Amino acid sequence: MRVGYDDDFHTGQPPCQSIVSPLYQLSARQSSPILYRHPKAGLLTLQYNSFPVAEAPDLILTVFTPDPLTDTKDKLAALMK
């Protein structure tokens, strides 16, 4: 399943909230923001959370989101146009 980044999750609107919210009740590991230099968009600042996969203990689900204190969200949106 692939879900695009969207403000709806952060404002508590479905559809993502019902899917993703339970993940945050798990013990998520969050790291410091990472920097990624994209060939077209330039420097992107991303935050990530990692979650254990209950059915596959050797796997970890990692979710990357734009750092809200940067223009990364706008840069990613421009790449999608």
FIVORO-83851 format. One record per residue (C-alpha): residue number from 1; residue in one letter; z, y, x. Coordinates in nm, 3 decimals, decimal comma. Layout:
nr / rest / zz / yy / xx
NUM / A / Z / Y / X
...
This chain:
nr / rest / zz / yy / xx
1 / M / 0,000 / 0,000 / 0,000
2 / R / -0,085 / 0,344 / 0,127
3 / V / 0,081 / 0,661 / -0,002
4 / G / -0,029 / 1,009 / 0,099
5 / Y / 0,215 / 1,278 / 0,203
6 / D / 0,288 / 1,499 / -0,091
7 / D / 0,547 / 1,753 / -0,205
8 / D / 0,607 / 1,552 / -0,525
9 / F / 0,843 / 1,312 / -0,348
10 / H / 1,053 / 1,595 / -0,214
11 / T / 1,085 / 1,758 / -0,558
12 / G / 1,190 / 1,431 / -0,719
13 / Q / 0,869 / 1,364 / -0,908
14 / P / 0,716 / 1,018 / -0,962
15 / P / 0,526 / 0,811 / -0,857
16 / C / 0,653 / 0,799 / -0,500
17 / Q / 1,018 / 0,852 / -0,578
18 / S / 1,065 / 0,521 / -0,758
19 / I / 0,900 / 0,337 / -0,469
20 / V / 1,043 / 0,518 / -0,169
21 / S / 1,390 / 0,629 / -0,284
22 / P / 1,541 / 0,280 / -0,261
23 / L / 1,435 / 0,269 / 0,103
24 / Y / 1,660 / 0,563 / 0,181
25 / Q / 1,955 / 0,371 / 0,045
26 / L / 1,902 / 0,121 / 0,325
27 / S / 2,022 / 0,195 / 0,673
28 / A / 1,731 / 0,400 / 0,801
29 / R / 1,707 / 0,496 / 1,163
30 / Q / 1,577 / 0,847 / 1,218
31 / S / 1,475 / 0,986 / 1,551
32 / S / 1,407 / 1,325 / 1,694
33 / P / 1,068 / 1,474 / 1,607
34 / I / 0,779 / 1,347 / 1,817
35 / L / 0,479 / 1,545 / 1,936
36 / Y / 0,127 / 1,409 / 1,903
37 / R / -0,184 / 1,586 / 2,029
38 / H / -0,464 / 1,513 / 1,782
39 / P / -0,818 / 1,566 / 1,914
40 / K / -0,917 / 1,788 / 1,618
41 / A / -0,592 / 1,918 / 1,468
42 / G / -0,413 / 1,998 / 1,791
43 / L / -0,041 / 1,955 / 1,836
44 / L / 0,135 / 1,778 / 1,548
45 / T / 0,512 / 1,750 / 1,512
46 / L / 0,617 / 1,440 / 1,320
47 / Q / 0,951 / 1,300 / 1,213
48 / Y / 0,990 / 0,931 / 1,153
49 / N / 1,223 / 0,688 / 0,985
50 / S / 1,234 / 0,316 / 1,056
51 / F / 1,350 / 0,057 / 0,804
52 / P / 1,417 / -0,314 / 0,843
53 / V / 1,199 / -0,547 / 0,637
54 / A / 1,436 / -0,784 / 0,459
55 / E / 1,185 / -1,068 / 0,416
56 / A / 1,068 / -1,045 / 0,778
57 / P / 1,358 / -0,961 / 1,009
58 / D / 1,127 / -0,932 / 1,310
59 / L / 0,935 / -0,645 / 1,144
60 / I / 1,021 / -0,276 / 1,110
61 / L / 0,854 / -0,036 / 0,867
62 / T / 0,807 / 0,308 / 1,025
63 / V / 0,719 / 0,611 / 0,812
64 / F / 0,591 / 0,929 / 0,976
65 / T / 0,615 / 1,266 / 0,796
66 / P / 0,523 / 1,618 / 0,905
67 / D / 0,811 / 1,821 / 1,042
68 / P / 0,879 / 2,080 / 0,767
69 / L / 0,963 / 2,347 / 1,024
70 / T / 0,608 / 2,341 / 1,164
71 / D / 0,249 / 2,385 / 1,043
72 / T / 0,178 / 2,012 / 1,082
73 / K / 0,148 / 1,956 / 0,706
74 / D / -0,127 / 2,219 / 0,684
75 / K / -0,307 / 2,072 / 0,984
76 / L / -0,301 / 1,723 / 0,830
77 / A / -0,424 / 1,859 / 0,496
78 / A / -0,714 / 2,032 / 0,674
79 / L / -0,814 / 1,700 / 0,834
80 / M / -0,841 / 1,542 / 0,489
81 / K / -1,093 / 1,798 / 0,361
